[in-house]
Amino acid sequence: MDELAATDDSVRAATARLNFLTLDPVRPQDVRPPILASWVRSRRWNLPADRITLPYVADPDLDLPLTRSARPVLQQLHQNLDGQPISIILTDRTGMVLERLTADAELSRHLDKVFLAPGFSYAEQFAGTNGIGTALEGGGPMHVFGHEHYAEDLEDLACAGVPIKHPVTGKTVGAIDLTCWRKDAGSLLIALAKITADNIREAMLTDSSTRELALLRAYKQSVRRLGDMVLAVDDDVLLMNANARQSLDAADQRAVLGHAAELLERGDSEAVVVELPTGGWARITCRPVIVGRHDEAAGIIQVSALSARLDGPTPGSVHRPPSRPVLPGLVGRSAPWLGSSREVDNACRAGQWVVLTGERGVGKVALARAAHHQNNPGGLFHVVDVAISGAGFSAELEAELADDSLHALVIRHAERLDAAGVDAAIGSLYALQERRPSATPWIALTVTGDDEEAADLADLLALFPLTVEVPPLRHHIEDVRDLVPHFLNQMSHGELTCSPESMQQLMRSSWPGNTAELCHILKQVVLRRRRTGVITPADLPARVQSTSRRSLSQLEALERDAIVRSLITNDGHKGRAAKSLGMSRATIYRKIHDYGIQPP
């Protein structure tokens, strides 16, 4: 790159960065797409552009396989550079600097000023666009020159970063970065960084254990020979071919690995047929890989998908997932939801009293009701709600427990009990156990938030041997795909469906009100917008079309709703939407970002 061309590129990058930071249009020819994408991520993280603030670890662990293998490579490169103003930097997989070798004193002082030193993290979420963090974020080589950096403190530097992949697992274990002055940067910087990363990877391969190498060889042979899904497992290694990654979702992967661990532990090479959490069937075969004297289970797993359960005898035993993973009236197949469902189901079946904790709206009462219906469909199920009963709670609870036909009772919102209410509940439950010792009804107690830890509930909770935490919807967001059609079918008798775009929008929401909020939103759509046909993004309330990270004031919520409506009316054109609202383009861009609005 000649000096004039480099100057022109620097000016264009500086102009593009200024336009981006002031929310003015950025011409595509002025900035490389990976840089622009990184700027966008940096802004979403609300990083300041005028300063750099990084987390620091005072005493990072340097006794790692990565550092041990990389050290000779880095020392050799440091000698070859022979005093050139280039700094060699090694980081871990999170972007934290582990080692820095710099021969030039002036460059070393400048790197200290911008905290590019051991113990500081240059992950993109902390430092913005830079050679280390952006390479790790994108998973590939990345060079960042001068004004392409998001933070202006770094604009005098040029850096080339390359992720370092583990030679056996293929996972990213760190990054190598070469940093120099912007005026000294050239195209060879990224090439040298790539070569260094390859050399470190080769050194790690040489240093890898015999056991890991044997597992890798067996895995590669199996992938070449077999057309099925293939996995390789060790105590700290998991390899998976493309077929397995594409065919098995997270829940199915966990199920396969669980069955495989049992087979490997027993040394059983016979195939088993299992039913996966998603409803499919598969044949699993395990082949141990043994090198030397190792007790840990390591081996190759072959998984063959079956269209249905085989009729008649099978080559091995048939394994089902734990009994009844989905309770009647409930939907959702994610691991967190199924885990909670299974615990409550087992507790109800055993007659074990249980405390259900979780955020408001996660479905604690629905879970208890479904478990009761599963185990005792004809039995009487009642709910005593502390929030509704108020001062009459004690009398209502005594009346319910006095009914010998009662099979199950939920005491809802126990966190709202006062001291007198807690004492009354304890007395009534002790009296119930004495009066009906052999036919005690199943009791579930629901507590919202962390109030189960309150001192005035401790004696009451002592009567309940088990606590089950019901996960918030954001922790099993994939279940929205099942919940939406379930709710819509109840509300519209199958006459209303959800478009893929609307479903994607619903899955992007954090749902602070959980499943109850999702149900309420869909009810709003049915009552106010659409009762038949297909729900489009324009049918959804404005608050679902944004993903703000903070609670909004009433005025801010009104402003957000107005912007969403204007964007919909103007087909997503921000300039026309801004004009119709009487605000500048810069203002609407900033508001869209601040409110987390997803333009149509």
ZIBELDA-V994712 format. One record per pair of residues at least 12 apart in sequence whose ideal C-beta (glycine too) atoms are under 6 Angstrom apart, sorted by the first residue. I is the first residue (numbers start at 1). J is the second residue. D is the distance in Angstrom with one decimal. If there is no record, write none. Layout:
BEGIN
[[I & J & D] [I & J & D]]
END
This chain:
BEGIN
[[10 & 146 & 5.3] [12 & 30 & 4.5] [13 & 147 & 4.1] [13 & 148 & 5.3] [14 & 147 & 4.1] [16 & 30 & 3.9] [16 & 31 & 4.2] [17 & 147 & 5.2] [20 & 39 & 5.4] [21 & 49 & 5.5] [23 & 586 & 4.4] [23 & 589 & 3.8] [23 & 590 & 5.7] [35 & 148 & 4.8] [38 & 129 & 4.1] [38 & 134 & 4.8] [39 & 129 & 6.0] [39 & 150 & 5.9] [42 & 128 & 4.0] [42 & 129 & 5.8] [42 & 150 & 4.3] [45 & 125 & 5.1] [47 & 128 & 4.9] [50 & 152 & 5.9] [52 & 151 & 4.6] [52 & 153 & 4.8] [54 & 115 & 5.0] [54 & 120 & 4.6] [54 & 121 & 5.6] [54 & 126 & 5.2] [55 & 121 & 5.0] [56 & 119 & 5.2] [56 & 120 & 5.4] [57 & 119 & 4.9] [60 & 119 & 5.4] [66 & 173 & 5.1] [66 & 174 & 4.9] [67 & 98 & 5.7] [69 & 203 & 4.1] [69 & 204 & 4.3] [69 & 207 & 4.9] [70 & 90 & 5.5] [70 & 200 & 4.6] [73 & 199 & 4.8] [73 & 200 & 5.1] [73 & 203 & 5.6] [74 & 88 & 5.5] [74 & 101 & 5.9] [77 & 196 & 5.9] [78 & 101 & 4.5] [83 & 103 & 4.6] [85 & 104 & 3.8] [85 & 107 & 4.9] [85 & 180 & 5.7] [86 & 178 & 5.7] [86 & 180 & 4.7] [87 & 102 & 4.1] [87 & 107 & 6.0] [87 & 111 & 6.0] [87 & 179 & 4.6] [88 & 101 & 4.4] [89 & 177 & 4.2] [91 & 132 & 5.6] [91 & 174 & 5.5] [91 & 175 & 4.8] [92 & 174 & 5.0] [93 & 172 & 5.1] [93 & 173 & 5.4] [93 & 174 & 5.5] [94 & 123 & 5.8] [95 & 121 & 5.1] [95 & 122 & 4.8] [95 & 123 & 3.5] [95 & 132 & 5.4] [95 & 133 & 5.0] [95 & 136 & 5.6] [96 & 121 & 4.5] [97 & 118 & 5.0] [97 & 120 & 5.6] [114 & 153 & 5.1] [124 & 137 & 4.7] [128 & 150 & 2.9] [128 & 151 & 4.9] [129 & 144 & 6.0] [129 & 149 & 5.5] [129 & 150 & 4.0] [130 & 144 & 5.7] [130 & 149 & 5.9] [131 & 144 & 4.8] [131 & 159 & 3.1] [131 & 160 & 5.5] [131 & 161 & 3.6] [131 & 177 & 5.1] [132 & 161 & 4.7] [132 & 175 & 5.4] [132 & 177 & 4.8] [135 & 161 & 3.5] [135 & 163 & 5.6] [135 & 175 & 5.7] [136 & 163 & 5.8] [136 & 175 & 5.5] [141 & 162 & 4.6] [141 & 190 & 5.9] [141 & 194 & 5.8] [142 & 161 & 5.3] [143 & 160 & 4.3] [143 & 190 & 4.5] [144 & 159 & 5.5] [145 & 158 & 4.6] [145 & 185 & 5.5] [146 & 182 & 4.1] [156 & 182 & 5.5] [157 & 179 & 5.7] [157 & 182 & 6.0] [158 & 180 & 5.7] [158 & 182 & 4.8] [158 & 185 & 3.4] [159 & 177 & 5.6] [159 & 179 & 4.3] [160 & 178 & 5.0] [160 & 189 & 4.3] [160 & 190 & 4.1] [160 & 193 & 4.2] [161 & 175 & 5.3] [161 & 177 & 4.3] [162 & 176 & 5.5] [162 & 193 & 4.7] [162 & 194 & 5.4] [162 & 197 & 4.1] [163 & 175 & 5.2] [164 & 197 & 5.2] [164 & 200 & 5.4] [167 & 201 & 5.3] [167 & 204 & 5.3] [167 & 205 & 3.8] [168 & 208 & 5.7] [168 & 212 & 4.7] [168 & 216 & 4.9] [169 & 237 & 5.4] [176 & 193 & 5.8] [176 & 196 & 5.0] [176 & 197 & 5.0] [178 & 193 & 4.9] [210 & 291 & 5.4] [211 & 291 & 4.8] [214 & 289 & 5.8] [214 & 291 & 4.5] [215 & 232 & 5.4] [215 & 234 & 5.6] [215 & 289 & 5.1] [215 & 298 & 5.8] [218 & 289 & 5.0] [218 & 300 & 5.4] [219 & 232 & 3.9] [219 & 239 & 5.1] [222 & 300 & 5.1] [223 & 241 & 5.0] [226 & 302 & 6.0] [228 & 302 & 5.3] [228 & 304 & 4.9] [229 & 243 & 4.8] [229 & 244 & 3.7] [229 & 247 & 5.7] [229 & 303 & 4.0] [230 & 302 & 6.0] [231 & 244 & 5.7] [231 & 301 & 4.2] [232 & 300 & 5.5] [234 & 298 & 4.2] [235 & 296 & 4.4] [251 & 277 & 4.2] [251 & 335 & 5.0] [252 & 276 & 4.5] [252 & 278 & 5.6] [255 & 276 & 5.4] [255 & 277 & 5.6] [256 & 303 & 5.8] [259 & 274 & 5.5] [259 & 284 & 5.5] [260 & 286 & 5.3] [260 & 301 & 4.6] [263 & 286 & 4.3] [264 & 286 & 5.4] [264 & 288 & 5.9] [264 & 297 & 3.6] [264 & 299 & 5.0] [265 & 297 & 5.1] [270 & 316 & 4.7] [271 & 283 & 5.2] [271 & 285 & 4.5] [271 & 315 & 4.8] [271 & 316 & 4.3] [272 & 284 & 5.4] [272 & 316 & 4.3] [272 & 317 & 5.4] [272 & 319 & 5.5] [273 & 314 & 5.0] [273 & 318 & 4.9] [274 & 319 & 4.2] [275 & 320 & 5.0] [275 & 321 & 5.8] [277 & 321 & 5.8] [277 & 333 & 5.9] [281 & 306 & 4.2] [281 & 309 & 5.1] [282 & 303 & 5.3] [282 & 305 & 5.5] [283 & 304 & 4.4] [284 & 303 & 5.6] [285 & 302 & 4.5] [286 & 299 & 5.2] [286 & 301 & 5.5] [287 & 299 & 5.5] [287 & 300 & 4.7] [322 & 342 & 5.6] [324 & 345 & 5.9] [325 & 338 & 4.8] [327 & 341 & 5.3] [327 & 370 & 3.7] [327 & 371 & 5.9] [327 & 374 & 5.3] [328 & 370 & 5.7] [328 & 373 & 5.3] [328 & 374 & 5.7] [329 & 370 & 5.1] [330 & 370 & 4.9] [331 & 482 & 4.2] [331 & 483 & 5.8] [331 & 486 & 4.6] [332 & 479 & 3.6] [332 & 482 & 5.5] [334 & 476 & 3.7] [334 & 478 & 5.3] [334 & 479 & 5.0] [336 & 471 & 4.1] [336 & 475 & 5.4] [336 & 476 & 4.6] [337 & 476 & 4.8] [337 & 479 & 5.8] [340 & 468 & 5.7] [340 & 470 & 5.1] [343 & 468 & 4.6] [344 & 367 & 5.2] [344 & 371 & 4.6] [344 & 468 & 5.5] [345 & 371 & 4.9] [347 & 466 & 5.5] [348 & 371 & 4.0] [348 & 372 & 5.9] [348 & 375 & 5.0] [348 & 442 & 5.6] [349 & 375 & 5.0] [351 & 442 & 5.6] [352 & 466 & 5.7] [353 & 443 & 4.7] [353 & 464 & 4.6] [354 & 444 & 5.3] [354 & 466 & 4.7] [354 & 468 & 5.8] [355 & 445 & 4.8] [355 & 464 & 4.7] [355 & 467 & 4.4] [356 & 444 & 5.8] [356 & 446 & 4.8] [356 & 468 & 5.6] [356 & 470 & 5.8] [357 & 447 & 4.9] [357 & 452 & 5.3] [357 & 469 & 5.1] [358 & 469 & 5.9] [358 & 470 & 3.7] [359 & 472 & 4.9] [359 & 514 & 5.8] [360 & 448 & 5.2] [361 & 513 & 4.8] [361 & 514 & 3.7] [361 & 515 & 5.9] [361 & 516 & 3.2] [361 & 517 & 5.8] [362 & 470 & 4.5] [362 & 472 & 5.8] [362 & 514 & 4.6] [363 & 515 & 5.1] [364 & 446 & 4.4] [364 & 470 & 5.2] [365 & 410 & 5.6] [365 & 412 & 6.0] [368 & 410 & 5.1] [368 & 444 & 4.3] [372 & 408 & 4.3] [376 & 407 & 5.4] [379 & 407 & 3.0] [380 & 405 & 5.3] [380 & 406 & 5.2] [380 & 407 & 5.1] [381 & 408 & 4.6] [382 & 400 & 5.6] [382 & 409 & 5.4] [383 & 410 & 4.6] [383 & 412 & 5.7] [384 & 396 & 5.5] [384 & 397 & 5.4] [384 & 400 & 5.8] [384 & 411 & 5.4] [385 & 412 & 4.4] [386 & 413 & 4.4] [386 & 416 & 4.6] [386 & 417 & 5.7] [387 & 413 & 4.5] [387 & 416 & 5.6] [393 & 421 & 5.5] [394 & 424 & 3.8] [397 & 428 & 5.3] [398 & 428 & 5.5] [401 & 428 & 5.6] [401 & 432 & 4.9] [406 & 441 & 4.9] [407 & 441 & 5.4] [408 & 441 & 5.8] [408 & 442 & 4.5] [409 & 441 & 5.8] [409 & 443 & 5.4] [410 & 444 & 4.8] [411 & 445 & 4.9] [412 & 446 & 5.0] [414 & 445 & 5.0] [414 & 447 & 5.1] [415 & 447 & 5.0] [415 & 448 & 5.6] [415 & 451 & 3.3] [419 & 456 & 5.6] [422 & 456 & 5.6] [422 & 460 & 5.2] [425 & 460 & 5.7] [426 & 459 & 5.8] [426 & 460 & 5.5] [429 & 463 & 5.5] [445 & 464 & 5.8] [472 & 514 & 5.5] [473 & 511 & 4.4] [473 & 514 & 4.4] [473 & 515 & 5.4] [474 & 510 & 5.2] [474 & 511 & 5.7] [477 & 507 & 5.7] [480 & 506 & 5.6] [480 & 507 & 5.0] [484 & 498 & 5.1] [487 & 519 & 5.3] [487 & 522 & 4.9] [491 & 526 & 4.8] [492 & 531 & 5.9] [495 & 532 & 4.5] [496 & 532 & 5.8] [497 & 534 & 5.3] [498 & 535 & 4.7] [499 & 534 & 5.1] [499 & 536 & 5.5] [501 & 537 & 5.3] [502 & 535 & 4.9] [502 & 537 & 5.3] [505 & 537 & 5.4] [508 & 547 & 5.6] [509 & 544 & 5.6] [521 & 544 & 5.9] [524 & 541 & 5.9] [525 & 539 & 5.4] [537 & 600 & 5.7] [538 & 568 & 5.1] [542 & 561 & 3.9] [542 & 564 & 4.0] [545 & 564 & 5.1] [545 & 598 & 5.8] [546 & 560 & 5.9] [546 & 595 & 5.0] [546 & 596 & 4.7] [546 & 597 & 4.4] [547 & 596 & 3.8] [548 & 595 & 5.1] [548 & 596 & 4.2] [560 & 595 & 4.4] [563 & 591 & 5.8] [566 & 580 & 5.3] [566 & 581 & 5.4] [567 & 599 & 5.4] [568 & 600 & 5.7] [572 & 599 & 4.8] [572 & 600 & 4.6] [574 & 588 & 5.6]]
END
